[in-house]
Amino acid sequence: MTATTLAPPVRIGKAAVGALGLLAVATGALESVVTPTLPLLQRELDMSPAEGALLSIVLLITGALITPVAGKFGDRYGGKQVLIRLMAVVCVGGLVSSLAPNLPVLLLGQLLQGAMVGALPLSFILVREHLPAGESKVAIGWVSGLFVAGGMTGTLSAGPVAEGLSRHWMFALPTIAVICATVLVSRLLPQDPPRRSDDVGVDWPGLLLLSGTLVTLMLVLALAPDIASQPFVLGALIVVLAAFATGWTAVERRAASPMVDLRMLARPAVWKSCVLTFVICAGTSVPVYLLPQLFAVPADEYGFGASATEIGFFLLPGTLAASLAGPLSGIGARRYGSRAVATAGILIMVAALVALAAAHSEIWHLVVGKVMVALANGLCVTAMVTSTATSVDQGDTGIATSLVLVTRVLGFAVGAQVSGAILTAGTPSGSDVPAESSFVIGFAIAGAVTALALLVTRTMNKGVKE
């Protein structure tokens, strides 16, 4: 196809970058409101722990599916146009979540909100498109930092808003902020032309089959505790899951431009990174789900009777640790290699999970454990992305790192659903409070599984050190 000469992109000013930053704050806040208020939502919507686990991960699953599609559409139609449309979907999702009378409607809202995960990469594309290299790096760091700040804001404010107003407002207020920020982005950023017109297209069959695989997997894990009462339903879902997975594998192997290039998994550096990412994220998601539940257990049982506001406050140090983990991992990988950073992260996480299983009678036990887990997860995942990106040809970077993204989501999803299943199975009949042993079992299993990752790190290359 004949190339078309395009005019140089229009340079943007601080106001446009500020609009992207405001959008990052708003989406970060909207993304983070569920975790600290999950026990409250479970009570108000009469959810089982397994259903609560599903609610906590559906946004992440949608994001993993949307992000590669958003990148392709950004190349084809221009980053601004795709970003605005994604935000329209997010705003609809936020409004649906804010008005949701029951769990199915809330799940639909979260499903739509998951489109926000594609917003940050598109923001980076726009910044690089309209700013010189040096200024774009500063702007990307600024937008990334504001997204983390938005997450902290959502974590702290969700509880007070839900308790002082209602759970509806904790979704509505950040959604209103997203709407305002989207309007500013639309007005302040210039249109960017498509950068490629010869794209082979989006792998729609692969996207649909992967969506079916993930959704069915989550349903299987959610229903697993009730296998005795509905074995035929669970058996049918397992058959459907196998069919989806088999079909997806076949389609991806034959697709001209697959959403996930499975052939890349044949490379040792890639599959080892994927295995480690899956295990680490599965281990991380266990305390991410269990700790708010443990904080909320009544004080006259074995918990602390914490409100949603208090839970948000207790989780904040872990959020701060997660924001520091990425830069620390980058520095460590450059100096000592990715393998050393991943090994250190695994050891920290195993120690934290074992400690949580053995000692969880004081609030500070849980806060320190969450900090250690968040730090370890950030160290490991950043090291794996870095290792993967530097182990393949430059042209294969996007494909390889997308595999790590998908396995990251799978790890979080499986870990959260297994945690919910353990609590559901450990809740006595007629009671809303799981047995304390359920938490111990969850932390212990996560620690044991995470420790197995050390078998993989031993075979990794040290990685390039600069």
C-alpha positions, 0 to 999 in steps of 0.5 A, spaced: 500 500 500 502 506 498 505 510 504 502 517 505 506 523 507 503 526 514 504 533 517 508 533 523 504 532 529 501 538 533 505 539 539 501 539 546 502 544 552 501 543 559 494 543 559 493 537 555 498 533 559 494 536 565 488 533 562 491 526 561 494 526 568 487 528 571 484 522 567 489 518 570 487 520 577 480 519 575 481 512 572 485 510 578 480 512 583 475 508 579 479 502 579 481 501 586 474 502 590 472 495 590 478 492 594 477 496 600 469 495 600 469 488 598 466 486 605 461 491 605 459 489 598 458 482 600 454 484 605 449 489 602 449 484 595 448 478 599 454 475 596 458 469 597 466 469 598 467 466 591 462 471 588 466 476 591 472 474 588 469 474 582 467 481 582 474 483 584 477 480 578 472 481 572 475 488 571 482 486 570 480 480 566 476 485 561 483 490 561 487 484 559 483 483 553 482 490 551 489 492 551 492 489 545 485 491 541 486 498 543 493 498 541 491 496 534 485 501 534 490 506 536 494 505 530 489 504 525 484 510 527 489 515 532 490 514 539 485 520 541 479 517 538 480 510 541 481 513 548 475 517 547 471 512 545 474 507 551 472 512 556 465 513 553 465 505 555 468 506 562 463 512 564 457 507 562 460 502 566 461 506 572 454 509 571 451 502 571 456 500 577 453 506 581 446 504 579 447 496 580 441 493 585 444 486 585 451 482 583 449 481 576 448 488 574 454 490 578 458 485 574 456 488 568 458 495 570 465 492 572 466 488 565 465 495 562 469 499 566 475 494 565 476 498 558 480 503 562 486 499 563 487 500 555 487 508 557 494 508 560 498 505 554 494 510 549 495 516 553 503 514 553 502 513 545 499 520 545 504 523 549 510 520 545 506 523 539 506 530 541 512 531 545 519 531 544 523 525 547 525 528 553 519 532 555 515 525 553 519 521 558 517 526 564 510 527 562 509 519 561 512 519 568 507 524 571 501 521 568 504 514 571 505 517 578 498 520 577 495 514 576 498 511 582 495 517 586 488 516 583 489 508 586 491 511 593 485 516 593 480 511 591 483 506 596 482 511 602 476 515 599 471 509 597 470 507 605 468 513 607 463 515 601 460 508 601 459 508 609 457 516 609 453 516 603 452 509 600 456 504 595 452 507 589 456 514 590 463 510 591 462 509 583 458 515 581 463 520 584 470 517 580 465 516 574 463 523 574 471 525 575 472 521 569 467 524 565 470 531 566 477 529 564 474 526 558 471 532 556 478 536 557 482 531 553 477 531 547 477 539 547 485 540 549 488 534 545 489 535 537 487 529 533 492 525 531 492 521 524 493 514 524 500 511 523 499 505 520 494 503 514 496 496 512 494 493 519 492 485 518 486 486 523 484 484 530 484 477 531 477 477 533 476 469 533 482 469 538 479 475 542 472 471 543 475 464 545 480 467 550 474 471 553 470 465 553 476 461 556 477 466 562 469 467 564 468 459 564 474 458 568 472 463 573 465 460 573 468 453 574 472 456 580 467 459 583 462 453 583 467 448 585 465 449 593 458 447 591 460 441 587 456 436 591 450 439 590 451 441 583 456 436 580 453 436 573 453 443 572 460 443 574 462 437 569 458 441 563 462 447 565 469 443 565 467 440 558 465 447 555 472 450 558 476 445 555 472 446 548 474 454 549 481 452 550 482 447 545 479 452 540 483 458 542 489 454 541 488 452 534 485 459 532 492 462 535 496 457 532 493 459 525 492 466 525 496 471 521 496 476 527 494 472 533 492 476 539 497 472 543 502 468 539 503 461 542 509 460 538 513 465 542 512 460 548 517 455 545 522 460 547 525 458 554 526 465 556 518 467 555 515 461 558 519 461 564 517 468 565 510 466 564 510 461 569 513 465 574 509 471 573 503 466 573 505 463 580 507 470 583 501 473 581 497 467 584 500 468 590 499 475 591 492 475 589 491 470 595 492 476 601 489 481 596 483 478 597 483 475 604 486 480 608 480 485 607 476 479 609 480 478 615 480 485 617 472 485 616 471 479 621 467 481 627 472 482 633 468 477 638 470 472 633 478 472 631 478 478 627 478 486 628 471 488 625 474 493 621 469 498 617 470 499 610 474 506 611 479 503 616 480 497 611 482 502 606 487 505 611 490 499 613 491 497 605 494 504 604 501 502 606 501 496 601 499 501 595 505 505 597 510 499 597 507 497 590 508 504 587 516 503 589 517 496 587 517 498 580 523 503 580 527 498 585 526 492 581 529 496 575 535 498 579 536 491 581 535 488 574 540 493 571 545 492 577 544 484 579 540 481 573 533 479 573 534 473 576 537 475 582 531 480 583 526 475 581 529 470 587 529 476 592 522 477 590 519 470 591 523 469 598 520 475 600 513 473 598 514 466 601 516 469 608 510 474 608 505 468 606 508 463 611 508 469 617 501 471 615 499 463 616 502 463 623 501 470 625 495 474 624 492 476 631 494 483 630 493 489 625 500 490 624 501 483 622 496 484 616 499 491 614 506 488 614 504 482 611 501 486 605 507 491 604 511 485 603 507 481 598 506 488 594 513 489 594 515 482 592 510 482 587 512 489 584 519 486 584 518 480 580 513 482 575 517 488 573 523 483 573 519 478 568 517 484 564 524 486 563 527 479 562 522 478 557 522 484 553 530 484 553 530 476 551 527 477 544 528 481 538 525 488 538 520 487 533 517 481 538 517 485 544 510 487 544 508 480 542 512 477 548 510 482 553 503 481 552 504 473 554 506 476 560 500 480 561 495 475 559 499 470 564 499 475 570 491 476 569 490 469 569 494 468 576 490 473 579 484 471 577 485 463 579 488 465 586 483 470 587 477 465 585 481 459 589 481 464 595 474 465 595 472 458 594 476 456 600 473 461 604 466 459 601 468 451 603 470 453 610 464 457 612 459 453 617 452 452 615 448 458 617 454 463 619 457 468 615 463 468 618 469 463 615 473 459 620 479 461 621 483 455 619 480 457 612 485 463 612 491 459 614 490 454 609 489 460 604 496 463 606 499 456 607 497 454 600 499 460 597 506 460 600 507 453 598 505 454 591 510 461 590 516 457 593 515 452 587 517 458 583 524 458 585 525 451 581 524 455 575 528 461 577 534 457 578 534 455 570 533 462 568 539 466 565 542 472 570 539 477 565 543 483 561 546 488 566 548 495 564 
